[in-house]
Every structure is written in C-alpha cells, then in structure tokens.
Amino acid sequence: MLCYLSPEDTMTQRFLTTVVVGALYVALGCTNSEPLSPLTIGSPGFQQTPADGNGNKDIFTIDEQLPDFTTCAGGTTLNLRIVGWIQTRFVSQVPQVIQPANFRFIYSNAAGETYVWHQVATQRFYLDENGNLVMQVAGRLGYDGNIGRLVINLTTGEVESVTGKEVFAEDLACAALT
C-alpha cells in the first residue's frame, strides 16, 4: 500500500527531485572532462532525447568523459564515455517520480577500439506505507550487474528484491577490449 498525499504537497515532490538529481550527479561526477574521442556511433530514434511533455517533464542530457575508468584483469585501462538522457516526471495521483533513462556506456582502450553497452531502464521513486523512500529499477542496467528488476529501500539501505539476469557491462567491455 502506498502513502497518498495531496497534489499540492510540493515539499514531497521537491524532496524526491533533490534525491534523484543528487544521486545522478554523484554517480556521474568526474574531475576531468577532456574528450576521449568523437562519438561515431549512430543513434536510433529511440535513443534520441524525448520531448518535454509541454513542460510536464524535465529532461537531462548526459555526456560525461571518465578517463582511466577501470583496469581490467590483464592490466589494460579502459576509458568510459556515458552519453544519453534521463527524464523526470512527477505523478501526483500516487505521489511518485518516474525516470525513464537511455544511456550508451562507451568503453575504449588505448588502441581506440570501443565496446558499447546500451542501458535502458526506468526508475521509480515513491514512499511506501511506512514513509520510507523506495527506488524500483526495471530494465537493462549492467553497471550494477542486473538485467531485470531491483528494489531498494533508500531510507534503510536494504535491497528488498533482485530479479533477473546477472550481467556486468564492465566485465563484458574488458573481455572485448583486452
């Protein structure tokens, strides 16, 4: 059972927005923004930035360079470029924030070879019946090792549910580029 709030409760919406945007900045923060290489991979229509729904949605585009992102087992260092978008939509009937996202994780080695991981998922943030902030993620992630569904109680830090297939994009990139 979800906790129902009035549509006028903008404090809850602002809190959820702050949590979501803050988590995004922490997850994608970097100290060096020098480009790795020009993006040469074409984008199908479904990867293009979505419309803003006449101002009812916030769209954030991402193009982050993360040099020396990881070192593979054999010692090869891979750079990472994250390109994509995340959309934030508030649903006031049942207070929640829904965030569809579409990213390309472009791993590259010193020789200029690349491996691309497509991450397509939807995050849903809501308050449960106890007032805990819960995050549900469904889709093709890979950075956390799951293609399926993940539910985390952000208030307690407890992982409540994990279903799907375990896959780590970083491991696949290392196998392809070393």
SULQUIVEN-V92621 format. One line per field, one symbol per residue. phi: phi as a letter, one per 30 degrees, with the letter a starting at -180 (. if undefined). Layout:
# SULQUIVEN-V92621
phi: ???
This chain:
# SULQUIVEN-V92621
phi: .cdcbdeddddddddddddddddddddcdbcbcdddaddccdcdedcdeddcihidbccccbbccbdhdbcdedjdcccbbcblbbccbccddbeaccbdbbbcccdbcddidbbccccbabcbcacddciddcccbbkccjdcibclbbbbdddcidddabbkcdbcedddddddcc
